[in-house]
Amino acid sequence: MSTVLEATFGPRLTGSRSGPFSGFIGVPGDKSMSHRALIFGGLANGLTRIRGLLEGDDVLRTADAVRALGAQVERADSGEWTVRGAEWQAPAEPIDCANSGTGARLLMGAVAGFPIDVTFTGDASLSGRPMERVLGPLRSMGARTEGSTLPVTIRGGRLHGMHFVNEKASAQVKSAILLAGLRAEGDVVVIEPRLSRDHTENMLRAFGCDVTSEDGVISLGERRSLTATDVAIPGDPSSAAFPIVASLIVPGSQVTVRNVMVNPLRAGLFTTLQEMGADLRFVDERREGGEPVADIVATASALRGVEVPASRAPSMIDEYPILAVAAAFAQGRTVMRGLSELRVKESDRLAAVIAGLQACGVDAWDEGDDLIVEGLGGPPRGGADVQAHHDHRIAMSFLVMGLAAQKAVTVDSADMIATSFPDFTPLMRSIGGSIQ
């Protein structure tokens, strides 16, 4: 069986009991900002320079897409990327977004503003994820679409404004509407009963666009053309979560993760860990690339179970798998509410987390859209082979569990980790982790 798995999904990896962890490390550039910097640069007048771009598979697909649509996208030997914007043209071939939901949905919004036909494809996982949440609003703005899951074709141009209530608090939906709105006639307004991450608004302002955001109402103003600018991308808090949690659950550990974005709309995990009793300190707080940034010092801590409100989900939706691992080591029950969105990620993350925890000797179950984890107040048994379901965050989360569990934990596939964190394994080894 292992040969088949490795041929289909890439090599198996095993995390074994390690530590204590120590060191000063950096994590890859923020994935959300990296996608946006490439797309905005491709739409802007002039030459955009990007430092700190995440060079993971998902983002590289977006770079290829922007290039195929007519912009000049280049990487210098220094690691700096440049993008010279252009009037987008229909590509010669369909745009293959592979596993990247963010890339696909944002590009659909941007493409809709141009009088061109573009077809989007993806891998098996992305082809099963919902696209209608973006396609519906784009049709309401005047775009024509074919398909509700990938492959999807967008026939754009001649868009008009709209008022949209973003009930799901989806930053991808909001961003697609705002990107389409750059070339639409009339008011473009997104109303958010619950705030989603605001990187699009922040970056639009940096590129010279007139956008306001007040009391959950985001509006495009009169000036909607983009002017090239320099973009510095800080470390991704979703990636920082893995060494941080590893440091918290292994006795005697202390790790500093440098240059991490701490935007309040992305920092829900850090808030939750602190409520659980985690010793997390934020030092050298500053702003870079229009975003709040800090170095985060994580010291081994005795964690306790908490209740995480549904209202916090938009600020940490990608971090629930690694939070569930931390909850397994905590004393008492942790209840995470309102996680319906986890069912339509790269995998059904709610089901995958529950199955992995149970295999490692942890009581975990769902009640509707809530996840409940019965913490053990110490290391779980471990010793399991966990199915990652071709999902990078599931794979990394259970490798971290293996670093602190009583027995090693193996994930059945690991190649997809490169979509968001290409250097995950060497970085974890550099602070003392045993991943083979």
C-alpha positions as a Markdown table, in Angstrom:
| # | Residue | x | y | z |
|---|---|---|---|---|
| 1 | Met | 0.0 | 0.0 | 0.0 |
| 2 | Ser | 2.8 | 2.5 | 0.9 |
| 3 | Thr | 4.2 | 2.2 | -2.6 |
| 4 | Val | 0.9 | 3.1 | -4.2 |
| 5 | Leu | 0.5 | 6.1 | -1.8 |
| 6 | Glu | 4.0 | 7.4 | -2.6 |
| 7 | Ala | 3.5 | 7.0 | -6.3 |
| 8 | Thr | 0.2 | 8.9 | -6.1 |
| 9 | Phe | 0.7 | 11.6 | -3.5 |
| 10 | Gly | 4.5 | 11.8 | -2.8 |
| 11 | Pro | 6.6 | 10.5 | 0.0 |
| 12 | Arg | 5.4 | 9.6 | 3.5 |
| 13 | Leu | 6.9 | 11.5 | 6.4 |
| 14 | Thr | 7.2 | 10.7 | 10.1 |
| 15 | Gly | 7.4 | 13.0 | 13.1 |
| 16 | Ser | 9.1 | 11.5 | 16.1 |
| 17 | Arg | 9.4 | 12.7 | 19.7 |
| 18 | Ser | 11.9 | 15.5 | 19.8 |
| 19 | Gly | 13.1 | 18.5 | 21.7 |
| 20 | Pro | 13.4 | 20.7 | 23.5 |
| 21 | Phe | 13.2 | 23.1 | 20.5 |
| 22 | Ser | 15.2 | 26.3 | 20.3 |
| 23 | Gly | 16.2 | 28.8 | 17.8 |
| 24 | Phe | 15.5 | 32.0 | 15.9 |
| 25 | Ile | 13.7 | 31.3 | 12.6 |
| 26 | Gly | 11.8 | 32.9 | 9.8 |
| 27 | Val | 8.8 | 31.5 | 7.9 |
| 28 | Pro | 7.8 | 31.9 | 4.3 |
| 29 | Gly | 6.1 | 35.1 | 3.1 |
| 30 | Asp | 2.3 | 35.4 | 3.7 |
| 31 | Lys | 0.4 | 33.3 | 1.1 |
| 32 | Ser | -2.6 | 35.6 | 1.0 |
| 33 | Met | -0.5 | 38.7 | 0.4 |
| 34 | Ser | 1.7 | 36.9 | -2.2 |
| 35 | His | -1.2 | 36.0 | -4.4 |
| 36 | Arg | -2.5 | 39.6 | -4.2 |
| 37 | Ala | 0.8 | 41.2 | -4.9 |
| 38 | Leu | 1.2 | 39.3 | -8.1 |
| 39 | Ile | -2.3 | 39.9 | -9.3 |
| 40 | Phe | -2.3 | 43.6 | -8.3 |
| 41 | Gly | 1.1 | 44.1 | -9.9 |
| 42 | Gly | -0.2 | 42.5 | -13.1 |
| 43 | Leu | -3.1 | 45.0 | -13.2 |
| 44 | Ala | -1.1 | 48.1 | -12.3 |
| 45 | Asn | 0.5 | 50.7 | -14.4 |
| 46 | Gly | 4.3 | 50.4 | -14.1 |
| 47 | Leu | 6.8 | 48.1 | -12.5 |
| 48 | Thr | 5.9 | 46.5 | -9.1 |
| 49 | Arg | 8.8 | 45.1 | -7.0 |
| 50 | Ile | 7.9 | 42.3 | -4.5 |
| 51 | Arg | 10.2 | 41.2 | -1.6 |
| 52 | Gly | 9.4 | 38.2 | 0.5 |
| 53 | Leu | 7.1 | 36.4 | -2.0 |
| 54 | Leu | 6.1 | 32.9 | -0.9 |
| 55 | Glu | 7.6 | 30.7 | -3.6 |
| 56 | Gly | 5.2 | 27.8 | -2.9 |
| 57 | Asp | 3.4 | 25.9 | -5.6 |
| 58 | Asp | 0.1 | 27.8 | -5.2 |
| 59 | Val | 1.7 | 31.2 | -5.5 |
| 60 | Leu | 3.9 | 30.1 | -8.4 |
| 61 | Arg | 0.7 | 29.0 | -10.3 |
| 62 | Thr | -0.6 | 32.5 | -9.8 |
| 63 | Ala | 2.6 | 34.0 | -11.2 |
| 64 | Asp | 2.3 | 31.7 | -14.2 |
| 65 | Ala | -1.4 | 32.8 | -14.6 |
| 66 | Val | -0.6 | 36.6 | -14.5 |
| 67 | Arg | 2.2 | 36.0 | -17.0 |
| 68 | Ala | -0.1 | 34.1 | -19.3 |
| 69 | Leu | -2.7 | 37.0 | -19.1 |
| 70 | Gly | -0.1 | 39.4 | -20.5 |
| 71 | Ala | 1.9 | 40.9 | -17.7 |
| 72 | Gln | 5.7 | 40.5 | -17.4 |
| 73 | Val | 6.6 | 38.5 | -14.3 |
| 74 | Glu | 10.2 | 37.8 | -13.4 |
| 75 | Arg | 12.3 | 36.6 | -10.5 |
| 76 | Ala | 15.8 | 38.0 | -9.9 |
| 77 | Asp | 18.7 | 36.1 | -8.5 |
| 78 | Ser | 18.3 | 38.1 | -5.3 |
| 79 | Gly | 14.8 | 36.6 | -4.7 |
| 80 | Glu | 13.0 | 39.8 | -5.6 |
| 81 | Trp | 10.1 | 39.5 | -8.0 |
| 82 | Thr | 9.1 | 42.2 | -10.5 |
| 83 | Val | 5.7 | 42.5 | -12.3 |
| 84 | Arg | 5.0 | 44.9 | -15.1 |
| 85 | Gly | 1.3 | 45.4 | -15.5 |
| 86 | Ala | -0.6 | 45.2 | -18.8 |
| 87 | Glu | -4.0 | 45.2 | -20.3 |
| 88 | Trp | -5.0 | 41.6 | -19.8 |
| 89 | Gln | -5.5 | 39.4 | -22.9 |
| 90 | Ala | -7.1 | 36.0 | -23.3 |
| 91 | Pro | -4.4 | 33.3 | -22.7 |
| 92 | Ala | -3.5 | 30.7 | -25.2 |
| 93 | Glu | -4.4 | 27.9 | -22.9 |
| 94 | Pro | -6.7 | 27.4 | -19.8 |
| 95 | Ile | -5.3 | 28.8 | -16.5 |
| 96 | Asp | -4.3 | 25.8 | -14.3 |
| 97 | Cys | -4.6 | 26.8 | -10.7 |
| 98 | Ala | -3.6 | 23.3 | -9.5 |
| 99 | Asn | -4.6 | 23.2 | -5.7 |
| 100 | Ser | -5.0 | 27.0 | -5.2 |
| 101 | Gly | -8.4 | 28.1 | -4.2 |
| 102 | Thr | -7.2 | 31.6 | -3.4 |
| 103 | Gly | -5.5 | 32.0 | -6.8 |
| 104 | Ala | -8.5 | 30.7 | -8.7 |
| 105 | Arg | -11.1 | 32.8 | -7.0 |
| 106 | Leu | -9.1 | 36.1 | -7.0 |
| 107 | Leu | -8.1 | 35.6 | -10.7 |
| 108 | Met | -11.7 | 35.0 | -11.7 |
| 109 | Gly | -12.6 | 38.3 | -10.2 |
| 110 | Ala | -9.8 | 40.2 | -11.9 |
| 111 | Val | -10.4 | 38.5 | -15.3 |
| 112 | Ala | -14.1 | 39.4 | -15.1 |
| 113 | Gly | -13.3 | 43.0 | -15.7 |
| 114 | Phe | -11.8 | 42.4 | -19.1 |
| 115 | Pro | -13.7 | 41.7 | -22.4 |
| 116 | Ile | -12.0 | 38.3 | -22.7 |
| 117 | Asp | -12.8 | 34.6 | -22.2 |
| 118 | Val | -10.7 | 32.7 | -19.8 |
| 119 | Thr | -11.1 | 29.0 | -18.7 |
| 120 | Phe | -9.8 | 28.0 | -15.2 |
| 121 | Thr | -8.8 | 24.4 | -14.3 |
| 122 | Gly | -7.3 | 22.7 | -11.3 |
| 123 | Asp | -6.3 | 19.4 | -9.7 |
| 124 | Ala | -8.9 | 16.9 | -8.4 |
| 125 | Ser | -9.1 | 18.5 | -5.0 |
| 126 | Leu | -9.7 | 22.0 | -6.3 |
| 127 | Ser | -12.1 | 20.8 | -8.9 |
| 128 | Gly | -14.3 | 19.6 | -6.1 |
| 129 | Arg | -14.4 | 22.9 | -4.2 |
| 130 | Pro | -17.2 | 25.4 | -4.5 |
| 131 | Met | -16.8 | 28.2 | -7.0 |
| 132 | Glu | -20.4 | 29.4 | -7.1 |
| 133 | Arg | -19.8 | 31.6 | -4.1 |
| 134 | Val | -17.6 | 33.8 | -6.4 |
| 135 | Leu | -19.4 | 33.1 | -9.7 |
| 136 | Gly | -22.8 | 34.2 | -8.5 |
| 137 | Pro | -21.7 | 37.7 | -7.5 |
| 138 | Leu | -19.7 | 38.0 | -10.7 |
| 139 | Arg | -22.7 | 37.2 | -12.8 |
| 140 | Ser | -24.7 | 39.8 | -10.8 |
| 141 | Met | -22.1 | 42.3 | -12.0 |
| 142 | Gly | -22.6 | 41.3 | -15.6 |
| 143 | Ala | -20.0 | 38.6 | -16.2 |
| 144 | Arg | -21.1 | 35.4 | -18.0 |
| 145 | Thr | -19.9 | 32.1 | -16.6 |
| 146 | Glu | -19.9 | 28.4 | -17.5 |
| 147 | Gly | -19.5 | 25.7 | -14.8 |
| 148 | Ser | -20.0 | 25.8 | -11.1 |
| 149 | Thr | -16.9 | 23.8 | -10.2 |
| 150 | Leu | -13.7 | 23.7 | -12.2 |
| 151 | Pro | -13.3 | 23.8 | -15.1 |
| 152 | Val | -15.0 | 27.2 | -15.2 |
| 153 | Thr | -15.0 | 29.8 | -18.0 |
| 154 | Ile | -15.4 | 33.5 | -17.4 |
| 155 | Arg | -16.6 | 35.8 | -20.2 |
| 156 | Gly | -15.9 | 39.2 | -18.8 |
| 157 | Gly | -16.2 | 42.9 | -19.6 |
| 158 | Arg | -18.9 | 45.6 | -19.4 |
| 159 | Leu | -19.5 | 45.1 | -15.7 |
| 160 | His | -21.7 | 47.2 | -13.5 |
| 161 | Gly | -21.6 | 47.9 | -9.7 |
| 162 | Met | -23.4 | 46.0 | -7.0 |
| 163 | His | -24.0 | 45.9 | -3.3 |
| 164 | Phe | -23.2 | 42.5 | -1.8 |
| 165 | Val | -23.7 | 41.1 | 1.7 |
| 166 | Asn | -20.7 | 38.8 | 2.5 |
| 167 | Glu | -22.6 | 36.4 | 4.8 |
| 168 | Lys | -19.8 | 33.8 | 4.9 |
| 169 | Ala | -17.1 | 36.4 | 5.9 |
| 170 | Ser | -15.1 | 35.1 | 2.9 |
| 171 | Ala | -12.1 | 37.3 | 2.0 |
| 172 | Gln | -11.8 | 35.5 | -1.3 |
| 173 | Val | -15.4 | 36.4 | -2.3 |
| 174 | Lys | -14.9 | 40.0 | -1.2 |
| 175 | Ser | -11.6 | 40.2 | -3.0 |
| 176 | Ala | -13.1 | 38.8 | -6.3 |
| 177 | Ile | -15.8 | 41.4 | -6.2 |
| 178 | Leu | -13.4 | 44.3 | -5.5 |
| 179 | Leu | -11.0 | 43.1 | -8.2 |
| 180 | Ala | -13.9 | 42.9 | -10.7 |
| 181 | Gly | -15.1 | 46.3 | -9.5 |
| 182 | Leu | -11.9 | 47.9 | -10.6 |
| 183 | Arg | -13.3 | 47.9 | -14.1 |
| 184 | Ala | -17.0 | 48.2 | -13.3 |
| 185 | Glu | -19.3 | 51.2 | -13.8 |
| 186 | Gly | -21.2 | 52.3 | -10.7 |
| 187 | Asp | -20.9 | 51.7 | -6.9 |
| 188 | Val | -19.2 | 48.6 | -5.7 |
| 189 | Val | -19.9 | 47.9 | -2.0 |
| 190 | Val | -19.3 | 44.8 | 0.1 |
| 191 | Ile | -21.1 | 44.6 | 3.5 |
| 192 | Glu | -19.7 | 42.3 | 6.1 |
| 193 | Pro | -21.7 | 41.3 | 9.2 |
| 194 | Arg | -18.5 | 39.5 | 10.3 |
| 195 | Leu | -15.2 | 41.0 | 9.2 |
| 196 | Ser | -13.0 | 38.9 | 6.9 |
| 197 | Arg | -9.2 | 39.4 | 6.5 |
| 198 | Asp | -8.5 | 42.9 | 4.9 |
| 199 | His | -5.4 | 42.3 | 2.9 |
| 200 | Thr | -7.1 | 43.3 | -0.3 |
| 201 | Glu | -8.3 | 46.6 | 1.0 |
| 202 | Asn | -4.8 | 47.4 | 2.5 |
| 203 | Met | -3.0 | 46.5 | -0.7 |
| 204 | Leu | -5.5 | 48.3 | -3.0 |
| 205 | Arg | -4.7 | 51.5 | -1.0 |
| 206 | Ala | -1.0 | 50.8 | -1.4 |
| 207 | Phe | -1.5 | 50.6 | -5.2 |
| 208 | Gly | -3.3 | 54.0 | -5.1 |
| 209 | Cys | -6.9 | 52.8 | -5.3 |
| 210 | Asp | -9.6 | 54.7 | -3.5 |
| 211 | Val | -11.2 | 52.2 | -1.1 |
| 212 | Thr | -13.0 | 52.9 | 2.2 |
| 213 | Ser | -13.8 | 50.5 | 5.0 |
| 214 | Glu | -15.9 | 51.5 | 7.9 |
| 215 | Asp | -18.2 | 49.4 | 10.3 |
| 216 | Gly | -18.1 | 46.4 | 7.9 |
| 217 | Val | -18.9 | 48.4 | 4.8 |
| 218 | Ile | -16.2 | 48.3 | 2.1 |
| 219 | Ser | -16.6 | 50.6 | -0.9 |
| 220 | Leu | -14.6 | 51.4 | -4.0 |
| 221 | Gly | -14.3 | 55.1 | -4.8 |
| 222 | Glu | -13.8 | 57.0 | -8.0 |
| 223 | Arg | -10.1 | 56.2 | -8.4 |
| 224 | Arg | -9.9 | 52.6 | -9.4 |
| 225 | Ser | -6.7 | 52.4 | -11.5 |
| 226 | Leu | -3.7 | 50.9 | -9.9 |
| 227 | Thr | -0.2 | 52.3 | -9.9 |
| 228 | Ala | 2.8 | 50.1 | -9.4 |
| 229 | Thr | 4.5 | 50.1 | -6.0 |
| 230 | Asp | 7.0 | 48.2 | -3.9 |
| 231 | Val | 5.5 | 45.4 | -1.7 |
| 232 | Ala | 7.3 | 43.9 | 1.3 |
| 233 | Ile | 5.6 | 40.7 | 2.4 |
| 234 | Pro | 5.9 | 39.6 | 6.0 |
| 235 | Gly | 5.9 | 36.1 | 7.3 |
| 236 | Asp | 2.8 | 34.0 | 7.1 |
| 237 | Pro | 1.0 | 33.6 | 10.5 |
| 238 | Ser | -0.5 | 30.3 | 9.2 |
| 239 | Ser | 3.0 | 28.9 | 8.6 |
| 240 | Ala | 4.3 | 30.4 | 11.9 |
| 241 | Ala | 1.6 | 28.4 | 13.7 |
| 242 | Phe | 3.5 | 25.1 | 13.3 |
| 243 | Pro | 6.8 | 25.9 | 15.0 |
| 244 | Ile | 5.0 | 28.0 | 17.6 |
| 245 | Val | 2.7 | 25.1 | 18.6 |
| 246 | Ala | 5.6 | 22.7 | 18.5 |
| 247 | Ser | 7.5 | 24.9 | 20.9 |
| 248 | Leu | 4.4 | 25.2 | 23.3 |
| 249 | Ile | 3.8 | 21.4 | 23.6 |
| 250 | Val | 7.4 | 20.2 | 24.0 |
| 251 | Pro | 8.8 | 20.8 | 27.5 |
| 252 | Gly | 11.8 | 23.1 | 27.8 |
| 253 | Ser | 11.3 | 24.7 | 24.4 |
| 254 | Gln | 11.6 | 28.3 | 23.4 |
| 255 | Val | 11.5 | 29.4 | 19.7 |
| 256 | Thr | 11.4 | 32.9 | 18.2 |
| 257 | Val | 9.7 | 33.3 | 14.9 |
| 258 | Arg | 10.8 | 36.6 | 13.3 |
| 259 | Asn | 8.8 | 39.0 | 11.1 |
| 260 | Val | 5.3 | 37.5 | 11.4 |
| 261 | Met | 2.2 | 39.3 | 10.3 |
| 262 | Val | 0.0 | 40.0 | 13.3 |
| 263 | Asn | -2.9 | 41.6 | 11.6 |
| 264 | Pro | -5.8 | 41.3 | 14.1 |
| 265 | Leu | -8.0 | 39.7 | 11.3 |
| 266 | Arg | -5.3 | 36.9 | 11.0 |
| 267 | Ala | -4.3 | 36.5 | 14.6 |
| 268 | Gly | -7.1 | 34.5 | 16.0 |
| 269 | Leu | -4.9 | 31.5 | 16.7 |
| 270 | Phe | -2.5 | 33.5 | 18.8 |
| 271 | Thr | -5.3 | 35.0 | 20.8 |
| 272 | Thr | -6.8 | 31.5 | 21.4 |
| 273 | Leu | -3.4 | 30.0 | 22.4 |
| 274 | Gln | -2.9 | 32.9 | 24.9 |
| 275 | Glu | -6.4 | 32.1 | 26.4 |
| 276 | Met | -5.2 | 28.5 | 26.7 |
| 277 | Gly | -2.3 | 29.7 | 28.9 |
| 278 | Ala | 0.4 | 29.8 | 26.2 |
| 279 | Asp | 3.5 | 31.9 | 26.9 |
| 280 | Leu | 3.5 | 33.9 | 23.7 |
| 281 | Arg | 5.3 | 37.3 | 23.6 |
| 282 | Phe | 5.2 | 39.8 | 20.7 |
| 283 | Val | 8.4 | 41.8 | 20.5 |
| 284 | Asp | 9.7 | 44.5 | 18.1 |
| 285 | Glu | 6.1 | 45.3 | 16.9 |
| 286 | Arg | 6.1 | 47.4 | 13.8 |
| 287 | Arg | 4.5 | 47.9 | 10.4 |
| 288 | Glu | 5.8 | 46.5 | 7.1 |
| 289 | Gly | 4.1 | 46.4 | 3.7 |
| 290 | Gly | 1.1 | 48.1 | 5.3 |
| 291 | Glu | 0.6 | 45.3 | 7.8 |
| 292 | Pro | 1.4 | 45.0 | 11.5 |
| 293 | Val | 4.4 | 42.7 | 12.1 |
| 294 | Ala | 6.2 | 41.3 | 15.2 |
| 295 | Asp | 8.7 | 38.7 | 16.3 |
| 296 | Ile | 6.8 | 36.0 | 18.3 |
| 297 | Val | 8.6 | 34.2 | 21.2 |
| 298 | Ala | 6.9 | 30.9 | 22.1 |
| 299 | Thr | 7.9 | 29.1 | 25.3 |
| 300 | Ala | 6.7 | 25.7 | 26.4 |
| 301 | Ser | 3.5 | 26.0 | 28.4 |
| 302 | Ala | 0.9 | 24.0 | 30.3 |
| 303 | Leu | -2.2 | 24.5 | 28.1 |
| 304 | Arg | -5.8 | 24.3 | 29.2 |
| 305 | Gly | -9.0 | 23.7 | 27.2 |
| 306 | Val | -11.1 | 26.7 | 26.1 |
| 307 | Glu | -14.2 | 27.5 | 24.1 |
| 308 | Val | -13.4 | 29.2 | 20.8 |
| 309 | Pro | -16.3 | 31.3 | 19.5 |
| 310 | Ala | -17.6 | 31.0 | 16.0 |
| 311 | Ser | -17.0 | 34.7 | 15.5 |
| 312 | Arg | -13.3 | 34.1 | 15.6 |
| 313 | Ala | -13.3 | 31.6 | 12.8 |
| 314 | Pro | -12.6 | 34.1 | 9.9 |
| 315 | Ser | -9.4 | 35.2 | 11.7 |
| 316 | Met | -8.0 | 31.7 | 12.0 |
| 317 | Ile | -9.8 | 29.4 | 9.6 |
| 318 | Asp | -6.6 | 27.8 | 8.3 |
| 319 | Glu | -5.2 | 27.2 | 11.8 |
| 320 | Tyr | -7.9 | 24.9 | 13.3 |
| 321 | Pro | -6.0 | 21.7 | 12.4 |
| 322 | Ile | -2.9 | 22.8 | 14.4 |
| 323 | Leu | -5.1 | 24.3 | 17.1 |
| 324 | Ala | -6.7 | 20.9 | 17.4 |
| 325 | Val | -3.3 | 19.3 | 18.0 |
| 326 | Ala | -2.5 | 21.9 | 20.7 |
| 327 | Ala | -5.9 | 21.1 | 22.2 |
| 328 | Ala | -5.0 | 17.4 | 22.4 |
| 329 | Phe | -2.1 | 18.2 | 24.7 |
| 330 | Ala | -4.2 | 20.7 | 26.9 |
| 331 | Gln | -5.9 | 19.9 | 30.1 |
| 332 | Gly | -9.6 | 19.6 | 29.6 |
| 333 | Arg | -12.0 | 20.0 | 26.8 |
| 334 | Thr | -11.6 | 22.5 | 23.9 |
| 335 | Val | -14.7 | 23.4 | 21.9 |
| 336 | Met | -14.2 | 25.1 | 18.5 |
| 337 | Arg | -17.5 | 26.5 | 17.1 |
| 338 | Gly | -18.7 | 27.4 | 13.7 |
| 339 | Leu | -16.3 | 25.4 | 11.5 |
| 340 | Ser | -18.6 | 24.6 | 8.4 |
| 341 | Glu | -16.0 | 26.2 | 6.2 |
| 342 | Leu | -13.5 | 23.5 | 7.1 |
| 343 | Arg | -15.6 | 21.0 | 5.2 |
| 344 | Val | -14.9 | 22.6 | 1.8 |
| 345 | Lys | -11.1 | 23.3 | 2.1 |
| 346 | Glu | -8.4 | 21.3 | 0.3 |
| 347 | Ser | -10.0 | 18.3 | 2.1 |
| 348 | Asp | -12.9 | 17.9 | 4.6 |
| 349 | Arg | -10.6 | 19.2 | 7.3 |
| 350 | Leu | -13.1 | 18.7 | 10.0 |
| 351 | Ala | -13.4 | 15.0 | 9.3 |
| 352 | Ala | -9.6 | 14.6 | 8.6 |
| 353 | Val | -8.7 | 16.2 | 12.0 |
| 354 | Ile | -11.1 | 14.1 | 13.9 |
| 355 | Ala | -9.9 | 10.9 | 12.2 |
| 356 | Gly | -6.3 | 11.8 | 12.8 |
| 357 | Leu | -6.8 | 12.7 | 16.5 |
| 358 | Gln | -8.7 | 9.5 | 17.2 |
| 359 | Ala | -6.0 | 7.4 | 15.5 |
| 360 | Cys | -3.5 | 9.0 | 17.9 |
| 361 | Gly | -5.6 | 8.2 | 21.0 |
| 362 | Val | -7.4 | 11.5 | 21.5 |
| 363 | Asp | -11.2 | 11.7 | 21.9 |
| 364 | Ala | -12.5 | 14.1 | 19.3 |
| 365 | Trp | -15.8 | 14.5 | 17.6 |
| 366 | Asp | -18.1 | 17.0 | 15.8 |
| 367 | Glu | -21.5 | 18.3 | 16.8 |
| 368 | Gly | -23.0 | 20.0 | 13.8 |
| 369 | Asp | -20.3 | 22.5 | 12.8 |
| 370 | Asp | -18.5 | 22.4 | 16.1 |
| 371 | Leu | -15.3 | 20.5 | 16.8 |
| 372 | Ile | -14.7 | 19.1 | 20.3 |
| 373 | Val | -11.3 | 17.8 | 21.5 |
| 374 | Glu | -10.9 | 16.1 | 24.9 |
| 375 | Gly | -7.4 | 17.2 | 26.0 |
| 376 | Leu | -5.1 | 14.8 | 27.8 |
| 377 | Gly | -3.1 | 17.3 | 29.8 |
| 378 | Gly | 0.1 | 15.7 | 28.3 |
| 379 | Pro | 1.4 | 13.8 | 25.3 |
| 380 | Pro | -1.2 | 11.6 | 23.4 |
| 381 | Arg | -0.3 | 8.1 | 22.5 |
| 382 | Gly | 0.4 | 8.8 | 18.9 |
| 383 | Gly | 1.8 | 5.9 | 16.9 |
| 384 | Ala | -0.6 | 6.3 | 14.0 |
| 385 | Asp | -0.5 | 6.5 | 10.2 |
| 386 | Val | -2.7 | 9.5 | 9.4 |
| 387 | Gln | -4.3 | 10.1 | 6.1 |
| 388 | Ala | -3.6 | 13.7 | 5.0 |
| 389 | His | -6.1 | 13.6 | 2.1 |
| 390 | His | -3.6 | 15.6 | 0.0 |
| 391 | Asp | -4.0 | 18.6 | 2.4 |
| 392 | His | -0.8 | 20.4 | 3.4 |
| 393 | Arg | -2.2 | 21.7 | 6.7 |
| 394 | Ile | -3.4 | 18.3 | 7.8 |
| 395 | Ala | 0.0 | 16.8 | 7.0 |
| 396 | Met | 2.0 | 19.5 | 8.8 |
| 397 | Ser | -0.3 | 19.5 | 11.9 |
| 398 | Phe | 0.1 | 15.7 | 12.5 |
| 399 | Leu | 3.8 | 15.8 | 11.9 |
| 400 | Val | 3.9 | 18.4 | 14.7 |
| 401 | Met | 1.9 | 16.1 | 16.9 |
| 402 | Gly | 4.4 | 13.3 | 16.3 |
| 403 | Leu | 7.2 | 15.6 | 17.5 |
| 404 | Ala | 5.6 | 15.6 | 21.0 |
| 405 | Ala | 3.5 | 12.5 | 21.2 |
| 406 | Gln | 4.6 | 9.3 | 23.0 |
| 407 | Lys | 5.0 | 7.4 | 19.7 |
| 408 | Ala | 5.9 | 8.7 | 16.2 |
| 409 | Val | 3.1 | 9.8 | 13.8 |
| 410 | Thr | 3.3 | 9.2 | 10.1 |
| 411 | Val | 1.4 | 11.0 | 7.4 |
| 412 | Asp | 0.6 | 9.2 | 4.2 |
| 413 | Ser | 1.6 | 12.0 | 1.8 |
| 414 | Ala | 3.8 | 15.0 | 2.1 |
| 415 | Asp | 4.5 | 16.5 | -1.3 |
| 416 | Met | 1.6 | 19.0 | -1.0 |
| 417 | Ile | 3.3 | 20.7 | 1.9 |
| 418 | Ala | 5.2 | 22.6 | -0.8 |
| 419 | Thr | 2.0 | 24.5 | -1.7 |
| 420 | Ser | 2.4 | 26.8 | 1.3 |
| 421 | Phe | 5.6 | 25.9 | 3.2 |
| 422 | Pro | 8.3 | 24.5 | 0.9 |
| 423 | Asp | 11.0 | 24.4 | 3.6 |
| 424 | Phe | 8.8 | 23.1 | 6.4 |
| 425 | Thr | 10.8 | 19.9 | 7.0 |
| 426 | Pro | 14.3 | 21.5 | 7.1 |
| 427 | Leu | 13.1 | 24.4 | 9.2 |
| 428 | Met | 11.5 | 22.1 | 11.8 |
| 429 | Arg | 14.7 | 20.0 | 11.8 |
| 430 | Ser | 16.7 | 23.2 | 12.4 |
| 431 | Ile | 15.0 | 23.9 | 15.7 |
| 432 | Gly | 15.4 | 20.2 | 16.9 |
| 433 | Gly | 12.5 | 18.4 | 15.2 |
| 434 | Ser | 12.9 | 14.8 | 14.1 |
| 435 | Ile | 11.1 | 14.5 | 10.8 |
| 436 | Gln | 12.1 | 11.7 | 8.5 |
